[in-house]
Amino acid sequence: MTVTLYGIKNCDTVRAARKWLEGHGIDHQFHDIRDEPLPEGQFAQWLTELGDALINKRSTTWKQLGDADKAMAEDRGATLLQGHPTLMKRPLLDTGNSLHLGFKDADYQQIFTHHTL
């Protein structure tokens, strides 16, 4: 089973998550969503599973969007994320069994204690 961490390499929270995974010997792949665009439909699939929590409305990218784009988020969030991948709340951890947004040491400890990888 493959663990994948999605984010951008210069995000502090993503760096902390990567460091945690490496420090705990968790074999994983890192996918930089800015350098390697996701396949068409991936954001839509994640939105179905995670809802609008996937869109980081506190991000600099969100704040720079116009009102028309912000209004689009509810109905066409996948299109908005495909065009502005840094809007995604980061990191997104895919354990192969479940998806988890954000990073907290205690949360990762619980995820990897309760999941067989």
C-alpha distance (Angstrom), angle and dihedral (degrees) to the residues before:
residue distance angle dihedral
M1 . . .
T2 3.77 . .
V3 3.78 124.3 .
T4 3.79 113.2 -153.3
L5 3.78 127.4 -169.4
Y6 3.81 115.2 -158.5
G7 3.78 122.6 -161.0
I8 3.77 142.4 88.3
K9 3.78 122.1 -65.3
N10 3.81 97.2 -127.6
C11 3.83 95.4 52.5
D12 3.81 111.3 110.5
T13 3.80 93.2 -144.3
V14 3.80 91.7 50.3
R15 3.81 90.1 49.3
A16 3.81 89.9 51.4
A17 3.81 91.3 50.3
R18 3.80 92.1 48.3
K19 3.80 90.8 49.0
W20 3.82 90.3 49.5
L21 3.81 92.7 50.4
E22 3.80 92.3 47.3
G23 3.81 92.5 45.0
H24 3.80 91.0 52.5
G25 3.80 94.1 46.5
I26 3.80 94.5 -114.4
D27 3.79 109.0 159.8
H28 3.79 106.4 -135.1
Q29 3.76 146.0 149.9
F30 3.78 123.9 -126.7
H31 3.80 119.6 -143.0
D32 3.81 116.1 -166.3
I33 3.80 102.7 -151.1
R34 3.79 92.5 -160.1
D35 3.82 96.5 50.5
E36 3.81 96.0 36.9
P37 3.82 111.6 35.2
L38 3.78 115.1 -141.1
P39 3.79 121.2 -112.6
E40 3.79 116.8 -90.3
G41 3.77 109.1 -85.6
Q42 3.82 97.6 24.4
F43 3.81 94.3 106.6
A44 3.82 90.3 46.9
Q45 3.80 90.4 53.0
W46 3.80 91.9 49.5
L47 3.81 91.7 46.6
T48 3.80 89.3 53.7
E49 3.79 90.3 53.2
L50 3.82 101.3 35.6
G51 3.80 103.6 25.5
D52 3.78 123.3 -147.8
A53 3.82 91.0 -32.4
L54 3.81 82.9 89.4
I55 3.81 89.5 71.1
N56 3.79 112.2 76.5
K57 3.78 103.7 -143.2
R58 3.80 90.7 179.9
S59 3.80 93.4 60.9
T60 3.78 126.1 111.2
T61 3.80 88.7 -120.8
W62 3.82 91.0 56.8
K63 3.79 92.0 48.9
Q64 3.80 90.4 52.7
L65 3.82 94.3 52.0
G66 3.77 120.5 102.7
D67 3.78 121.9 -116.1
A68 3.81 92.0 -102.6
D69 3.81 91.8 56.9
K70 3.80 92.2 45.7
A71 3.80 89.8 51.5
M72 3.81 88.5 51.9
A73 3.81 91.2 59.2
E74 3.79 95.2 81.8
D75 3.80 97.5 49.2
R76 3.79 102.8 26.0
G77 3.79 104.7 22.7
A78 3.79 93.3 142.8
T79 3.81 91.1 57.3
L80 3.79 90.5 48.4
L81 3.81 92.1 49.1
Q82 3.80 92.2 46.8
G83 3.81 89.3 55.3
H84 3.82 94.3 40.2
P85 3.83 107.9 27.8
T86 3.81 92.2 172.7
L87 3.81 87.2 71.2
M88 3.79 87.9 75.9
K89 3.79 115.2 105.2
R90 3.76 105.6 -113.5
P91 2.86 141.6 -96.9
L92 3.77 107.9 19.6
L93 3.79 111.7 -167.4
D94 3.80 117.6 -158.3
T95 3.81 110.6 -168.2
G96 3.78 92.2 180.0
N97 3.81 88.5 -107.9
S98 3.79 101.4 51.9
L99 3.81 144.9 6.6
H100 3.81 124.5 -123.0
L101 3.81 128.0 -172.0
G102 3.78 124.4 -148.8
F103 3.78 129.3 3.7
K104 3.77 132.8 -92.4
D105 3.78 122.0 156.4
A106 3.81 93.0 -132.1
D107 3.81 92.2 49.6
Y108 3.80 92.9 51.5
Q109 3.80 90.2 46.6
Q110 3.80 89.3 54.9
I111 3.82 93.6 43.7
F112 3.79 93.1 53.6
T113 3.80 94.5 40.4
H114 3.80 91.8 55.1
H115 3.81 100.2 38.1
T116 3.74 125.9 74.1
L117 3.76 108.3 -140.6
